[in-house]
Amino acid sequence: MSERTKRQHIVPRFYLRHFAQADGELWTHDSVSGTARKTTPEKTAYETNIYTPIGEDGARIESVEDTLAKIESRAAEIYLDLLAFRKLSDVAKLDFAVFIATMFARSPAQLRQFAQFTGQMTLWASKHQMERDFRAKEKVYGLSEADASLREILHNDDWYTMSIDRRVGLLAFQQAETLAHLMTRMNWNYEISENQQLVTSDNPMFWVKGGGPADDGAYGFGLGNPYAVVPFPLSPNVILRLDWQADIAWKKMRLDRQRAKLANRHQAKHKERFMFFRDHDQGLLALGMKYRDPVNLINTGVPSPRVDVVRKL
């Protein structure tokens, strides 16, 4: 297996190059260690074999990594048109929507959350099946002391935990096609910041609520919601904004300093661990540490034992 295949970037190198300085380097802030380092896109934002799990035959499954490489190649061609503020053709718009959708699915934040969600649902199903078995046995034979003790453990979420392999989170890619087609129906515009540099992260694609009723909470807030906004950073100065407003499309809009800072705050809140930016900035370092905890947006709404997502069981 080649070195490139083993070192798989959670954020594409071509994408990070648009946040680099003239010397080709950029800053990576790590909210776990609380440090920032200047490095190249090739030497940051990667993990070993994150997208190539081992199959039943012992060989690595390369399909996800190979597909991502093809999607990135096409997106890199389109990127220059976006930075020139051009209107994309329908085909190019779909191709770039696919890229943004996979940026969502491939991030460590989504892999972790989808794996955890799967673990919680597995626990929930197992718990209810065992409870049905207990009730059936109790009705016919009655429960022994051992059965009663096991049943008590079953319903006490503090008495046990579950570990699940993060590779289960690769199921997140199943929603990429749906997200891409939704995004092609949205209106695309450019937001340009002149006085505040913009950051990106290891989970740069997400959607936030832009307007609407104040009581419309984040829980269950989907991309199809009429107030959903995707603020996808393209460079330290440009955000590609996707929303459902029908009155404008492919327009250049000024992003004032306050709203640019809000965009950076969204990136800090939604990151898993890393933020990336062009110029060293103490304010951005402080922002990364203020929101140091990994994002958590997926919730079954059902109480369960703690589910630990691990790299390998």
Residue pairs with C-beta under 8 A, 6 or more apart in sequence:
1 60
5 52
5 62
5 65
6 48
6 49
7 46
7 48
8 46
8 47
8 48
8 49
8 50
8 51
8 52
8 65
9 41
9 45
9 46
10 45
10 46
10 47
10 50
10 106
10 107
10 108
10 202
11 45
11 103
11 107
11 200
11 202
11 204
11 274
11 276
12 68
12 72
12 75
13 41
13 42
14 41
14 72
14 75
14 76
14 79
15 41
15 72
15 75
15 79
15 103
15 200
16 26
16 41
16 44
16 45
16 200
16 276
17 24
17 41
18 79
18 83
18 234
18 235
19 26
19 199
19 200
19 233
19 235
19 236
19 276
19 277
19 278
20 26
20 40
20 41
20 278
21 278
21 279
24 40
24 41
25 38
25 39
25 40
26 38
26 39
26 40
26 41
26 44
26 276
26 277
26 278
27 36
27 37
27 38
27 276
27 277
27 278
27 279
27 280
28 36
28 37
28 38
28 39
28 44
28 45
28 274
28 275
28 276
29 35
29 36
29 274
29 275
29 276
29 277
29 284
29 285
29 288
30 36
30 37
30 273
30 274
31 271
31 273
31 274
31 275
31 288
31 289
31 291
31 292
32 273
32 292
34 289
34 292
36 280
36 285
37 44
38 280
44 274
44 276
45 202
45 274
45 276
47 108
49 60
50 108
50 111
51 64
51 65
51 68
51 106
51 170
52 60
52 61
52 62
52 64
52 65
53 60
53 61
53 167
53 170
54 60
54 61
55 61
64 170
64 173
68 102
68 106
71 95
71 98
71 99
71 102
72 99
74 95
74 99
75 95
75 96
75 99
78 88
78 92
78 95
78 96
78 99
79 234
81 88
81 92
82 88
82 96
82 190
82 234
82 238
82 240
83 234
83 235
83 238
85 190
85 250
85 252
86 250
87 249
87 250
88 96
88 188
90 184
93 184
93 188
94 180
94 181
94 184
97 179
97 180
97 181
97 183
97 184
98 176
98 177
98 180
100 179
100 180
100 183
100 205
100 230
100 232
101 175
101 176
101 177
101 179
101 180
101 183
101 205
102 173
102 176
103 204
103 205
103 232
104 110
104 172
104 176
104 179
104 203
104 205
104 206
105 172
105 173
105 175
105 176
105 179
106 172
106 173
107 202
107 203
107 204
107 205
107 272
108 202
108 203
108 272
108 273
109 202
109 203
109 270
109 271
109 272
109 294
109 295
110 169
110 172
110 203
111 166
111 167
111 169
111 170
111 172
112 166
112 169
112 272
112 294
112 309
113 169
113 172
113 295
113 296
113 297
113 298
114 168
114 169
114 171
114 172
114 298
115 164
115 165
115 166
115 167
115 168
115 169
115 309
116 164
116 298
116 307
116 309
117 298
117 300
118 164
118 168
118 169
118 171
119 162
119 164
119 168
119 307
119 309
120 300
120 302
120 304
120 307
121 300
122 162
122 164
123 162
123 304
123 305
123 307
124 300
124 302
124 304
127 154
127 155
130 154
131 151
131 154
131 155
134 143
134 147
134 151
134 154
137 143
137 147
138 147
143 151
153 159
153 160
157 303
157 304
157 305
157 306
158 305
159 305
160 305
161 305
161 306
161 307
161 308
162 305
162 306
162 307
162 308
163 307
163 308
163 309
163 310
163 313
164 307
164 308
164 309
164 310
164 313
165 309
165 310
165 311
165 312
165 313
166 309
166 310
166 311
169 309
179 223
182 223
182 224
183 223
183 230
183 242
186 230
186 242
186 243
186 244
187 242
187 243
187 244
187 245
187 246
187 248
187 249
188 240
188 241
188 242
188 249
188 250
189 240
189 241
189 243
189 248
189 249
189 250
189 251
189 252
189 253
190 238
190 239
190 240
190 241
190 250
190 251
190 252
190 253
191 231
191 238
191 239
191 240
191 241
191 253
191 254
191 255
191 259
191 263
192 237
192 238
192 239
192 252
192 253
192 254
192 255
193 236
193 237
193 238
193 239
193 255
193 257
193 260
193 263
194 237
194 254
195 256
195 257
195 260
196 255
196 257
196 260
196 261
196 264
197 236
197 237
197 277
197 278
197 279
197 281
197 284
198 233
198 235
198 236
198 237
198 238
198 239
198 260
198 263
198 264
198 277
199 233
199 236
199 264
199 267
199 268
199 275
199 276
199 277
199 284
200 233
200 267
200 275
200 276
200 277
201 267
201 268
201 270
201 271
201 272
201 274
201 275
201 276
202 271
202 272
202 273
202 274
202 275
202 276
203 270
203 271
203 272
203 295
204 232
204 233
204 267
204 270
205 230
205 232
206 230
206 266
206 270
206 295
206 297
207 221
207 223
207 228
207 229
207 230
208 228
208 229
208 231
208 266
209 216
209 218
209 221
209 225
209 227
209 228
209 229
210 227
210 228
210 229
210 243
211 227
212 225
212 226
212 227
216 225
216 227
218 297
219 299
219 301
221 228
222 228
223 230
226 244
227 244
228 243
228 244
229 241
229 242
229 243
230 240
230 241
230 242
230 243
231 239
231 240
231 241
231 263
231 266
232 239
232 240
232 241
232 242
233 239
233 240
233 263
233 267
234 240
236 277
236 278
236 279
239 255
239 263
241 253
255 263
264 284
264 287
265 287
265 291
267 275
268 275
268 287
268 288
268 290
268 291
269 291
269 295
270 295
271 288
271 291
271 294
271 295
272 294
272 295
273 294
275 284
275 287
275 288
277 284
